[in-house]
Amino acid sequence: MLGASATLVEVAGDFKRPFEAKFAFCDEFLFAPERGSSQFALSSSVTILPVHLRPPSIDQGVQAFLWALGLGLFIWLGLLAIGVSGATSFILAAVAGGLIFLYVRIFGEEDLRR
């Protein structure tokens, strides 16, 4: 538990001395000694292994839509920047976005490793 405190007994030579311990470790679990045992509690600790985090799975259609939207917006703003009229640039960007969507949807999926 984080922030747990306990009184532990350390066996050092011929005498026992109690001490106050406060534990707040996220990467180690510390086991307290059993009742009646005079073993030092910190001697038995387990370290948690690092975990490889993966990004969430996103459907291929959503990925294709995001690519089409982003590149279609880029094309639309690019056409407006070079002086093409608003209606013409929107139609060309919408057609390009649709073609980008189809291309990414059909050919953008990776083959699964076996």
N, CA and C atoms as an extended XYZ file, in Angstrom:
342
Properties=species:S:1:pos:R:3:atomname:S:1:resname:S:1:resid:I:1 pbc="F F F"
N         0.835       -1.168        0.000 N   MET     1
C         0.000        0.000        0.000 CA  MET     1
C         0.881        1.233        0.000 C   MET     1
N         0.466        2.247       -0.676 N   LEU     2
C         1.229        3.474       -0.688 CA  LEU     2
C         0.974        4.239        0.599 C   LEU     2
N         2.034        4.736        1.194 N   GLY     3
C         1.906        5.538        2.393 CA  GLY     3
C         1.626        4.735        3.649 C   GLY     3
N         1.763        3.411        3.612 N   ALA     4
C         1.512        2.586        4.792 CA  ALA     4
C         2.671        2.730        5.761 C   ALA     4
N         2.391        2.664        7.020 N   SER     5
C         3.463        2.722        8.011 CA  SER     5
C         3.295        1.569        8.975 C   SER     5
N         4.406        1.101        9.509 N   ALA     6
C         4.376       -0.041       10.418 CA  ALA     6
C         5.609        0.009       11.299 C   ALA     6
N         5.557       -0.710       12.385 N   THR     7
C         6.713       -0.863       13.245 CA  THR     7
C         7.302       -2.240       12.968 C   THR     7
N         8.539       -2.267       12.514 N   LEU     8
C         9.212       -3.505       12.169 CA  LEU     8
C        10.335       -3.746       13.158 C   LEU     8
N        10.730       -4.975       13.246 N   VAL     9
C        11.813       -5.352       14.151 CA  VAL     9
C        12.958       -5.864       13.301 C   VAL     9
N        14.146       -5.304       13.497 N   GLU    10
C        15.338       -5.726       12.779 CA  GLU    10
C        16.210       -6.538       13.725 C   GLU    10
N        16.637       -7.675       13.249 N   VAL    11
C        17.527       -8.501       14.053 CA  VAL    11
C        18.949       -8.148       13.639 C   VAL    11
N        19.693       -7.590       14.551 N   ALA    12
C        21.071       -7.212       14.273 CA  ALA    12
C        21.942       -7.758       15.400 C   ALA    12
N        22.592       -8.821       15.125 N   GLY    13
C        23.463       -9.395       16.144 CA  GLY    13
C        22.654      -10.049       17.253 C   GLY    13
N        22.924       -9.634       18.498 N   ASP    14
C        22.283      -10.250       19.656 CA  ASP    14
C        21.063       -9.484       20.158 C   ASP    14
N        20.764       -8.365       19.578 N   PHE    15
C        19.660       -7.572       20.132 CA  PHE    15
C        18.642       -7.224       19.048 C   PHE    15
N        17.437       -6.899       19.475 N   LYS    16
C        16.366       -6.483       18.574 CA  LYS    16
C        16.107       -5.006       18.798 C   LYS    16
N        15.939       -4.263       17.735 N   ARG    17
C        15.580       -2.861       17.903 CA  ARG    17
C        14.426       -2.525       16.963 C   ARG    17
N        13.338       -2.004       17.517 N   PRO    18
C        12.213       -1.619       16.666 CA  PRO    18
C        12.497       -0.287       15.980 C   PRO    18
N        11.970       -0.112       14.808 N   PHE    19
C        12.058        1.171       14.131 CA  PHE    19
C        10.771        1.419       13.361 C   PHE    19
N        10.489        2.671       13.131 N   GLU    20
C         9.277        3.086       12.418 CA  GLU    20
C         9.629        3.140       10.929 C   GLU    20
N         8.819        2.490       10.117 N   ALA    21
C         9.087        2.464        8.691 CA  ALA    21
C         7.882        3.005        7.939 C   ALA    21
N         8.136        3.833        6.936 N   LYS    22
C         7.070        4.333        6.069 CA  LYS    22
C         7.446        3.928        4.648 C   LYS    22
N         6.534        3.253        3.971 N   PHE    23
C         6.807        2.760        2.635 CA  PHE    23
C         5.919        3.483        1.627 C   PHE    23
N         6.498        3.934        0.541 N   ALA    24
C         5.739        4.532       -0.547 CA  ALA    24
C         6.459        4.203       -1.849 C   ALA    24
N         6.640        2.920       -2.110 N   PHE    25
C         7.315        2.478       -3.316 CA  PHE    25
C         6.283        2.064       -4.348 C   PHE    25
N         6.416        2.577       -5.568 N   CYS    26
C         5.524        2.149       -6.638 CA  CYS    26
C         6.097        0.966       -7.401 C   CYS    26
N         7.414        0.792       -7.341 N   ASP    27
C         8.014       -0.271       -8.140 CA  ASP    27
C         8.369       -1.506       -7.331 C   ASP    27
N         8.113       -1.527       -6.042 N   GLU    28
C         8.412       -2.709       -5.244 CA  GLU    28
C         7.255       -3.014       -4.307 C   GLU    28
N         6.982       -4.276       -4.125 N   PHE    29
C         6.054       -4.712       -3.100 CA  PHE    29
C         6.902       -5.199       -1.932 C   PHE    29
N         6.631       -4.709       -0.763 N   LEU    30
C         7.401       -5.117        0.408 CA  LEU    30
C         6.521       -5.994        1.284 C   LEU    30
N         7.044       -7.130        1.664 N   PHE    31
C         6.301       -8.065        2.475 CA  PHE    31
C         6.695       -7.896        3.941 C   PHE    31
N         5.718       -7.770        4.807 N   ALA    32
C         5.983       -7.656        6.245 CA  ALA    32
C         6.232       -9.051        6.792 C   ALA    32
N         7.024       -9.157        7.843 N   PRO    33
C         7.269      -10.481        8.428 CA  PRO    33
C         6.011      -11.018        9.095 C   PRO    33
N         5.930      -12.320        9.197 N   GLU    34
C         4.786      -12.942        9.866 CA  GLU    34
C         4.829      -12.624       11.347 C   GLU    34
N         3.682      -12.732       11.990 N   ARG    35
C         3.634      -12.475       13.427 CA  ARG    35
C         4.508      -13.494       14.158 C   ARG    35
N         5.300      -12.999       15.074 N   GLY    36
C         6.179      -13.878       15.827 CA  GLY    36
C         7.512      -14.106       15.149 C   GLY    36
N         7.671      -13.658       13.912 N   SER    37
C         8.927      -13.838       13.200 CA  SER    37
C         9.838      -12.659       13.497 C   SER    37
N        11.115      -12.906       13.529 N   SER    38
C        12.052      -11.822       13.818 CA  SER    38
C        12.951      -11.542       12.615 C   SER    38
N        12.437      -11.766       11.423 N   GLN    39
C        13.220      -11.515       10.224 CA  GLN    39
C        13.028      -10.075        9.777 C   GLN    39
N        14.000       -9.526        9.115 N   PHE    40
C        13.936       -8.170        8.600 CA  PHE    40
C        13.051       -8.154        7.356 C   PHE    40
N        12.069       -7.267        7.311 N   ALA    41
C        11.038       -7.289        6.272 CA  ALA    41
C        11.557       -6.880        4.898 C   ALA    41
N        12.555       -6.036        4.826 N   LEU    42
C        12.998       -5.545        3.537 CA  LEU    42
C        13.815       -6.570        2.757 C   LEU    42
N        14.131       -7.687        3.390 N   SER    43
C        14.944       -8.686        2.708 CA  SER    43
C        14.165       -9.432        1.635 C   SER    43
N        12.852       -9.465        1.723 N   SER    44
C        12.067      -10.165        0.712 CA  SER    44
C        11.205       -9.160       -0.039 C   SER    44
N        11.730       -8.652       -1.143 N   SER    45
C        10.980       -7.707       -1.967 CA  SER    45
C        10.916       -8.223       -3.397 C   SER    45
N         9.849       -7.875       -4.058 N   VAL    46
C         9.633       -8.298       -5.436 CA  VAL    46
C         9.551       -7.055       -6.295 C   VAL    46
N        10.316       -7.004       -7.369 N   THR    47
C        10.290       -5.864       -8.271 CA  THR    47
C         9.329       -6.151       -9.425 C   THR    47
N         8.528       -5.173       -9.769 N   ILE    48
C         7.592       -5.316      -10.885 CA  ILE    48
C         8.357       -5.095      -12.181 C   ILE    48
N         8.177       -5.986      -13.145 N   LEU    49
C         8.859       -5.861      -14.424 CA  LEU    49
C         8.228       -4.753      -15.252 C   LEU    49
N         9.026       -4.058      -16.082 N   PRO    50
C         8.459       -3.016      -16.937 CA  PRO    50
C         7.505       -3.621      -17.968 C   PRO    50
N         6.501       -2.864      -18.352 N   VAL    51
C         5.474       -3.327      -19.282 CA  VAL    51
C         5.588       -2.539      -20.578 C   VAL    51
N         5.506       -3.226      -21.699 N   HIS    52
C         5.524       -2.566      -23.000 CA  HIS    52
C         4.119       -2.068      -23.306 C   HIS    52
N         3.948       -0.755      -23.380 N   LEU    53
C         2.638       -0.181      -23.655 CA  LEU    53
C         2.439       -0.048      -25.160 C   LEU    53
N         1.268       -0.424      -25.598 N   ARG    54
C         0.935       -0.325      -27.014 CA  ARG    54
C        -0.174        0.703      -27.201 C   ARG    54
N        -0.177        1.406      -28.341 N   PRO    55
C        -1.274        2.346      -28.588 CA  PRO    55
C        -2.577        1.582      -28.804 C   PRO    55
N        -3.707        2.234      -28.595 N   PRO    56
C        -4.979        1.544      -28.777 CA  PRO    56
C        -5.221        1.184      -30.240 C   PRO    56
N        -6.000        0.162      -30.454 N   SER    57
C        -6.327       -0.266      -31.805 CA  SER    57
C        -7.367        0.670      -32.402 C   SER    57
N        -7.089        1.183      -33.596 N   ILE    58
C        -8.013        2.084      -34.289 CA  ILE    58
C        -8.425        1.402      -35.586 C   ILE    58
N        -9.706        1.387      -35.864 N   ASP    59
C       -10.239        0.743      -37.057 CA  ASP    59
C        -9.653        1.371      -38.315 C   ASP    59
N        -9.496        0.559      -39.354 N   GLN    60
C        -8.909        1.024      -40.602 CA  GLN    60
C        -9.740        2.126      -41.251 C   GLN    60
N       -11.061        2.054      -41.136 N   GLY    61
C       -11.920        3.094      -41.701 CA  GLY    61
C       -11.736        4.437      -41.018 C   GLY    61
N       -11.530        4.423      -39.706 N   VAL    62
C       -11.288        5.667      -38.966 CA  VAL    62
C        -9.944        6.254      -39.373 C   VAL    62
N        -8.942        5.406      -39.512 N   GLN    63
C        -7.632        5.885      -39.955 CA  GLN    63
C        -7.714        6.490      -41.348 C   GLN    63
N        -8.434        5.820      -42.232 N   ALA    64
C        -8.582        6.324      -43.598 CA  ALA    64
C        -9.300        7.672      -43.594 C   ALA    64
N       -10.342        7.812      -42.765 N   PHE    65
C       -11.068        9.073      -42.695 CA  PHE    65
C       -10.170       10.197      -42.179 C   PHE    65
N        -9.368        9.917      -41.153 N   LEU    66
C        -8.489       10.950      -40.605 CA  LEU    66
C        -7.424       11.386      -41.616 C   LEU    66
N        -6.855       10.427      -42.351 N   TRP    67
C        -5.906       10.774      -43.410 CA  TRP    67
C        -6.582       11.612      -44.490 C   TRP    67
N        -7.767       11.208      -44.911 N   ALA    68
C        -8.486       11.937      -45.961 CA  ALA    68
C        -8.839       13.343      -45.494 C   ALA    68
N        -9.294       13.466      -44.264 N   LEU    69
C        -9.653       14.782      -43.739 CA  LEU    69
C        -8.428       15.690      -43.647 C   LEU    69
N        -7.340       15.166      -43.098 N   GLY    70
C        -6.131       15.980      -42.946 CA  GLY    70
C        -5.525       16.402      -44.272 C   GLY    70
N        -5.380       15.455      -45.182 N   LEU    71
C        -4.776       15.799      -46.474 CA  LEU    71
C        -5.733       16.610      -47.348 C   LEU    71
N        -7.045       16.343      -47.234 N   GLY    72
C        -8.023       17.156      -47.969 CA  GLY    72
C        -8.010       18.598      -47.494 C   GLY    72
N        -7.911       18.804      -46.186 N   LEU    73
C        -7.805       20.160      -45.642 CA  LEU    73
C        -6.520       20.834      -46.105 C   LEU    73
N        -5.426       20.072      -46.121 N   PHE    74
C        -4.147       20.608      -46.597 CA  PHE    74
C        -4.238       21.031      -48.061 C   PHE    74
N        -4.873       20.201      -48.886 N   ILE    75
C        -5.032       20.528      -50.306 CA  ILE    75
C        -5.931       21.750      -50.476 C   ILE    75
N        -7.023       21.810      -49.724 N   TRP    76
C        -7.953       22.943      -49.825 CA  TRP    76
C        -7.261       24.259      -49.458 C   TRP    76
N        -6.526       24.255      -48.324 N   LEU    77
C        -5.813       25.468      -47.919 CA  LEU    77
C        -4.692       25.810      -48.894 C   LEU    77
N        -4.041       24.795      -49.450 N   GLY    78
C        -2.996       25.039      -50.441 CA  GLY    78
C        -3.549       25.656      -51.713 C   GLY    78
N        -4.702       25.167      -52.166 N   LEU    79
C        -5.319       25.748      -53.359 CA  LEU    79
C        -5.782       27.182      -53.105 C   LEU    79
N        -6.319       27.445      -51.915 N   LEU    80
C        -6.702       28.819      -51.583 CA  LEU    80
C        -5.478       29.736      -51.531 C   LEU    80
N        -4.350       29.204      -51.046 N   ALA    81
C        -3.137       30.012      -50.915 CA  ALA    81
C        -2.553       30.400      -52.261 C   ALA    81
N        -2.735       29.577      -53.286 N   ILE    82
C        -2.162       29.913      -54.593 CA  ILE    82
C        -3.142       30.681      -55.477 C   ILE    82
N        -4.337       30.985      -54.947 N   GLY    83
C        -5.241       31.869      -55.672 CA  GLY    83
C        -6.387       31.200      -56.404 C   GLY    83
N        -6.630       29.925      -56.186 N   VAL    84
C        -7.769       29.246      -56.804 CA  VAL    84
C        -9.023       29.688      -56.047 C   VAL    84
N       -10.143       29.855      -56.763 N   SER    85
C       -11.374       30.321      -56.112 CA  SER    85
C       -11.839       29.325      -55.044 C   SER    85
N       -12.642       29.820      -54.108 N   GLY    86
C       -13.082       29.025      -52.967 CA  GLY    86
C       -13.875       27.790      -53.350 C   GLY    86
N       -14.836       27.929      -54.288 N   ALA    87
C       -15.683       26.802      -54.680 CA  ALA    87
C       -14.872       25.731      -55.408 C   ALA    87
N       -14.006       26.175      -56.318 N   THR    88
C       -13.189       25.223      -57.075 CA  THR    88
C       -12.221       24.476      -56.153 C   THR    88
N       -11.599       25.210      -55.237 N   SER    89
C       -10.651       24.559      -54.334 CA  SER    89
C       -11.364       23.570      -53.404 C   SER    89
N       -12.595       23.899      -52.971 N   PHE    90
C       -13.335       22.985      -52.106 CA  PHE    90
C       -13.709       21.704      -52.851 C   PHE    90
N       -14.173       21.845      -54.085 N   ILE    91
C       -14.562       20.659      -54.859 CA  ILE    91
C       -13.344       19.783      -55.143 C   ILE    91
N       -12.227       20.387      -55.542 N   LEU    92
C       -11.018       19.601      -55.806 CA  LEU    92
C       -10.507       18.920      -54.531 C   LEU    92
N       -10.562       19.625      -53.411 N   ALA    93
C       -10.108       19.034      -52.151 CA  ALA    93
C       -11.043       17.916      -51.706 C   ALA    93
N       -12.367       18.068      -51.917 N   ALA    94
C       -13.316       17.020      -51.539 CA  ALA    94
C       -13.109       15.768      -52.389 C   ALA    94
N       -12.887       15.949      -53.687 N   VAL    95
C       -12.632       14.797      -54.565 CA  VAL    95
C       -11.314       14.127      -54.173 C   VAL    95
N       -10.286       14.929      -53.919 N   ALA    96
C        -8.997       14.367      -53.508 CA  ALA    96
C        -9.141       13.656      -52.165 C   ALA    96
N        -9.889       14.222      -51.228 N   GLY    97
C       -10.110       13.586      -49.936 CA  GLY    97
C       -10.822       12.252      -50.082 C   GLY    97
N       -11.819       12.186      -50.971 N   GLY    98
C       -12.516       10.920      -51.220 CA  GLY    98
C       -11.592        9.868      -51.810 C   GLY    98
N       -10.751       10.273      -52.745 N   LEU    99
C        -9.800        9.330      -53.343 CA  LEU    99
C        -8.751        8.877      -52.317 C   LEU    99
N        -8.311        9.800      -51.479 N   ILE   100
C        -7.361        9.443      -50.418 CA  ILE   100
C        -8.004        8.460      -49.455 C   ILE   100
N        -9.267        8.691      -49.090 N   PHE   101
C        -9.978        7.773      -48.211 CA  PHE   101
C       -10.022        6.371      -48.806 C   PHE   101
N       -10.409        6.265      -50.089 N   LEU   102
C       -10.484        4.948      -50.725 CA  LEU   102
C        -9.113        4.280      -50.796 C   LEU   102
N        -8.093        5.055      -51.140 N   TYR   103
C        -6.756        4.480      -51.252 CA  TYR   103
C        -6.270        3.933      -49.906 C   TYR   103
N        -6.408        4.744      -48.845 N   VAL   104
C        -5.945        4.307      -47.526 CA  VAL   104
C        -6.796        3.148      -47.025 C   VAL   104
N        -8.094        3.179      -47.300 N   ARG   105
C        -8.989        2.109      -46.830 CA  ARG   105
C        -8.665        0.777      -47.503 C   ARG   105
N        -8.323        0.826      -48.785 N   ILE   106
C        -8.070       -0.414      -49.526 CA  ILE   106
C        -6.631       -0.912      -49.335 C   ILE   106
N        -5.657       -0.004      -49.455 N   PHE   107
C        -4.255       -0.428      -49.464 CA  PHE   107
C        -3.497       -0.100      -48.178 C   PHE   107
N        -4.122        0.538      -47.211 N   GLY   108
C        -3.387        1.007      -46.047 CA  GLY   108
C        -3.249        0.017      -44.921 C   GLY   108
N        -3.913       -1.107      -44.988 N   GLU   109
C        -3.873       -2.056      -43.886 CA  GLU   109
C        -2.600       -2.892      -43.943 C   GLU   109
N        -1.958       -3.052      -42.772 N   GLU   110
C        -0.747       -3.862      -42.705 CA  GLU   110
C        -1.110       -5.338      -42.638 C   GLU   110
N        -0.226       -6.160      -43.191 N   ASP   111
C        -0.408       -7.605      -43.054 CA  ASP   111
C        -0.006       -8.007      -41.638 C   ASP   111
N        -0.727       -8.913      -41.062 N   LEU   112
C        -0.423       -9.378      -39.714 CA  LEU   112
C         0.801      -10.276      -39.730 C   LEU   112
N         1.677      -10.112      -38.712 N   ARG   113
C         2.828      -10.994      -38.575 CA  ARG   113
C         2.383      -12.314      -37.992 C   ARG   113
N         2.967      -13.381      -38.438 N   ARG   114
C         2.619      -14.708      -37.922 CA  ARG   114
C         3.797      -15.324      -37.243 C   ARG   114
